[in-house]
C-alpha cells in the first residue's frame, strides 16, 4: 500500500510520516519504506528508503543561479521528466507500506503535473491513498477552515485516488475551534456570515456547501505527530478508504 502525505507548508508532513511509520512498525510488526519526494528537504526525521535528493536538490539548483522558488519549480520539472524511473524505484522497494513524504510547497505536487502523474504511475501497481493534512492554526477561523476543506476536495479531484482528511497538531488549542465547526457545518456557515463581508462570505459559503454536497460521510481524524495521538484512528480510516464504501474525501 502507498500512503501519500499531502498538505500545506508547515502542517507536519515529514513528522507525521515518521511517527505513523514507527507506529506501523511497532504496533503491527510490518515493514515500512520511507520515501522523500521533497527536493528541498533539509533533514527529515526518518531515514529515507528512497530519496529524491539523489536525483536533484533545490540547493544544487540555487547554486546554479536560480532563486528559491525557481529552483523548486525546476526540481519538480526534473522529477517529472524522470517520473517513470522514480516510480519504478519506489515500487521495487520490498515493504508492506510505502509512506511518501511530498514537497513542503503543496502546490508543486498538487497543482503541477508531477504529482498527479506520479500518483497515477504508482497506483497502477498497488493500492494508493492520499492523506491530506490540515493545520489547525490555519483552519481555526471560519474562512480558513472553509478553504482547508475545499483543498481536501481539490486533492481528491487532482490525484484521483481516495483521500483521507486529518488534522495534525491536535495537542494545540486551536483544534477546539475546528472541532466545533466540523461537527456542525450550519454553525460554520453562521459564523462565516458574522466574520466576513461581501463576496468573501459568498465564496466561503459556497465552499462549505460544495464540501457538504460531495462529502456526506465527511469526518476528520485528529492526530499528533508530536505525541503519537490518533495513529490507530488513522490506520482505521485508511482501511475504510481502501474500498471507498463511503465518501472519504
C-alpha positions as CSV (number, residue, x, y, z in Angstrom):
1,X,0.0,0.0,0.0
2,X,1.2,3.5,-0.9
3,X,0.3,6.3,1.5
4,X,0.9,9.8,0.1
5,X,1.1,12.6,2.6
6,X,0.0,16.0,1.3
7,X,-0.6,19.3,3.0
8,X,0.2,23.0,3.2
9,X,3.7,24.1,4.3
10,X,4.3,23.6,8.0
11,X,1.4,21.2,8.5
12,X,3.8,18.5,9.7
13,X,4.1,16.1,6.7
14,X,7.6,14.8,7.5
15,X,7.0,14.5,11.2
16,X,3.8,12.6,10.6
17,X,5.4,10.3,8.0
18,X,8.0,9.4,10.6
19,X,5.5,9.0,13.5
20,X,3.0,6.9,11.6
21,X,5.7,4.7,10.1
22,X,7.1,4.0,13.6
23,X,3.6,3.2,14.8
24,X,3.1,0.7,12.0
25,X,6.4,-1.0,12.7
26,X,5.9,-1.2,16.4
27,X,2.2,-2.0,16.7
28,X,1.7,-4.1,13.6
29,X,5.2,-5.5,13.1
30,X,5.0,-4.6,9.4
31,X,7.8,-3.5,7.1
32,X,7.7,0.2,6.2
33,X,9.6,2.2,3.5
34,X,10.0,5.9,3.9
35,X,10.1,7.9,0.6
36,X,11.2,11.5,0.5
37,X,9.9,13.3,-2.6
38,X,10.9,16.8,-1.3
39,X,14.0,18.0,-3.2
40,X,14.2,20.9,-0.7
41,X,14.2,18.8,2.4
42,X,17.0,19.5,4.8
43,X,17.0,16.8,7.5
44,X,13.9,14.6,7.7
45,X,13.4,12.6,10.9
46,X,13.2,9.3,9.1
47,X,16.0,7.6,7.1
48,X,14.7,7.5,3.5
49,X,14.4,4.2,1.8
50,X,14.3,6.3,-1.4
51,X,15.4,9.9,-1.5
52,X,14.6,12.2,-4.5
53,X,17.6,14.3,-3.5
54,X,19.8,11.6,-5.1
55,X,18.4,12.9,-8.4
56,X,18.1,16.6,-7.7
57,X,18.2,19.1,-4.8
58,X,16.9,22.6,-4.5
59,X,20.3,23.6,-3.0
60,X,22.1,22.4,-6.1
61,X,19.8,24.5,-8.4
62,X,20.2,27.6,-6.3
63,X,24.0,27.3,-6.6
64,X,23.4,27.2,-10.4
65,X,21.8,30.6,-10.1
66,X,18.1,30.0,-9.6
67,X,16.1,31.7,-6.8
68,X,14.4,29.5,-4.2
69,X,11.0,29.5,-6.0
70,X,12.5,28.9,-9.4
71,X,14.6,26.1,-8.0
72,X,11.6,24.3,-6.6
73,X,9.7,24.6,-9.9
74,X,12.7,23.4,-11.9
75,X,13.2,20.5,-9.5
76,X,9.6,19.5,-10.0
77,X,10.1,19.6,-13.7
78,X,13.2,17.4,-13.5
79,X,11.4,14.9,-11.3
80,X,8.5,14.7,-13.8
81,X,11.0,14.1,-16.7
82,X,12.2,11.1,-14.8
83,X,8.9,10.0,-13.3
84,X,8.9,6.5,-14.7
85,X,12.3,5.9,-13.2
86,X,11.3,7.3,-9.8
87,X,8.1,5.3,-9.8
88,X,9.9,2.0,-10.6
89,X,12.5,2.6,-7.9
90,X,9.8,3.2,-5.3
91,X,7.6,0.3,-6.4
92,X,10.6,-2.1,-6.3
93,X,11.0,-1.5,-2.5
94,X,10.0,-4.6,-0.6
95,X,7.7,-3.4,2.2
96,X,4.1,-3.6,3.4
97,X,3.6,0.1,3.5
98,X,5.3,2.9,1.5
99,X,5.0,6.3,3.2
100,X,5.6,9.0,0.7
101,X,6.5,12.5,2.0
102,X,5.7,15.1,-0.6
103,X,7.3,18.6,-1.1
104,X,6.7,21.2,1.6
105,X,5.1,23.5,-1.0
106,X,1.8,21.7,-1.7
107,X,1.2,23.4,-5.0
108,X,4.3,21.9,-6.5
109,X,3.0,18.4,-6.0
110,X,-0.7,19.0,-6.4
111,X,-1.2,21.7,-9.0
112,X,1.7,20.9,-11.4
113,X,1.6,17.7,-13.4
114,X,4.4,16.0,-11.5
115,X,2.2,14.9,-8.5
116,X,-0.8,13.6,-10.5
117,X,1.5,11.7,-12.9
118,X,3.4,10.2,-10.0
119,X,0.3,9.0,-8.2
120,X,-1.1,7.6,-11.4
121,X,2.1,5.6,-12.0
122,X,2.4,4.1,-8.6
123,X,-1.4,3.5,-8.4
124,X,-1.2,1.1,-11.4
125,X,0.7,-1.4,-9.3
126,X,-0.7,-1.2,-5.8
127,X,-3.3,0.5,-3.6
128,X,-2.6,4.2,-3.2
129,X,-4.3,6.5,-0.7
130,X,-3.6,10.2,-0.1
131,X,-3.6,11.6,3.4
132,X,-4.4,15.3,3.3
133,X,-3.1,17.0,6.4
134,X,-4.8,20.1,7.8
135,X,-3.1,22.6,10.1
136,X,-5.4,23.7,12.9
137,X,-3.6,27.1,13.1
138,X,-4.5,27.8,9.5
139,X,-8.0,26.3,9.8
140,X,-9.2,27.7,13.1
141,X,-11.1,30.6,11.6
142,X,-14.3,30.1,9.7
143,X,-12.9,31.2,6.3
144,X,-9.6,29.4,6.9
145,X,-11.5,26.1,7.6
146,X,-13.7,26.6,4.5
147,X,-10.6,26.9,2.3
148,X,-8.9,23.9,4.0
149,X,-12.0,21.7,3.5
150,X,-12.1,22.8,-0.2
151,X,-8.4,21.9,-0.6
152,X,-9.3,18.4,0.6
153,X,-11.8,18.0,-2.2
154,X,-9.4,19.5,-4.8
155,X,-6.7,17.0,-3.7
156,X,-9.2,14.2,-4.5
157,X,-10.0,15.6,-7.9
158,X,-6.4,16.2,-8.8
159,X,-4.9,12.9,-7.7
160,X,-7.9,10.7,-8.4
161,X,-7.3,8.3,-5.5
162,X,-9.1,8.1,-2.1
163,X,-8.3,10.9,0.2
164,X,-8.4,10.9,4.0
165,X,-8.6,14.3,5.7
166,X,-6.8,14.5,9.0
167,X,-5.8,17.4,11.3
168,X,-2.3,17.3,12.8
169,X,-1.1,19.1,15.9
170,X,-4.2,18.0,17.8
171,X,-2.3,19.0,21.0
172,X,-2.8,22.7,20.1
173,X,-5.7,24.7,21.5
174,X,-6.8,25.8,18.0
175,X,-8.2,22.2,17.5
176,X,-11.2,23.2,19.6
177,X,-12.4,25.7,17.1
178,X,-12.0,23.2,14.2
179,X,-13.9,20.5,16.0
180,X,-16.8,22.9,16.7
181,X,-17.1,23.9,13.1
182,X,-16.6,20.4,11.6
183,X,-19.3,18.9,13.8
184,X,-21.9,21.4,12.6
185,X,-21.4,22.9,9.2
186,X,-24.5,25.1,9.7
187,X,-22.7,26.6,12.7
188,X,-19.7,27.2,10.5
189,X,-21.9,29.0,7.9
190,X,-23.4,31.2,10.5
191,X,-20.0,32.3,11.8
192,X,-18.9,33.0,8.2
193,X,-21.7,35.5,7.9
194,X,-20.6,37.4,11.0
195,X,-16.9,37.0,10.5
196,X,-16.5,38.4,6.9
197,X,-18.5,40.5,4.5
198,X,-19.3,40.8,0.8
199,X,-18.1,38.4,-1.8
200,X,-15.7,36.6,0.6
201,X,-18.7,35.4,2.6
202,X,-20.4,34.2,-0.6
203,X,-17.3,32.4,-1.7
204,X,-16.6,30.7,1.6
205,X,-20.3,29.7,2.0
206,X,-20.2,28.1,-1.5
207,X,-17.0,26.2,-0.5
208,X,-18.8,24.8,2.5
209,X,-21.9,23.9,0.5
210,X,-19.7,22.0,-2.0
211,X,-17.9,20.1,0.7
212,X,-21.3,19.2,2.3
213,X,-22.7,18.1,-1.0
214,X,-19.8,15.9,-2.1
215,X,-18.8,14.6,1.4
216,X,-21.9,13.2,3.0
217,X,-19.8,11.0,5.3
218,X,-17.1,13.6,5.8
219,X,-15.1,13.4,9.0
220,X,-11.7,14.4,10.1
221,X,-9.3,12.3,12.2
222,X,-7.3,14.1,14.9
223,X,-3.6,13.1,15.2
224,X,-0.5,14.5,16.7
225,X,2.9,13.7,15.2
226,X,4.4,15.2,18.3
227,X,2.7,12.9,20.9
228,X,1.6,9.9,18.7
229,X,-2.1,10.5,19.4
230,X,-4.6,9.2,16.8
231,X,-2.4,6.8,14.9
232,X,-4.8,3.9,15.4
233,X,-7.7,6.0,14.2
234,X,-5.7,7.0,11.1
235,X,-5.0,3.3,10.4
236,X,-8.7,2.6,10.7
237,X,-9.6,5.4,8.3
238,X,-7.0,4.0,5.8
239,X,-8.7,0.7,5.7
240,X,-12.2,2.3,5.4
241,X,-10.9,4.3,2.4
242,X,-9.5,1.2,0.6
243,X,-12.9,0.2,-0.8
244,X,-14.3,3.7,-0.7
245,X,-17.5,2.3,0.7
246,X,-18.4,5.8,1.7
247,X,-17.2,9.2,0.5
248,X,-13.9,9.5,2.5
249,X,-12.8,12.6,0.5
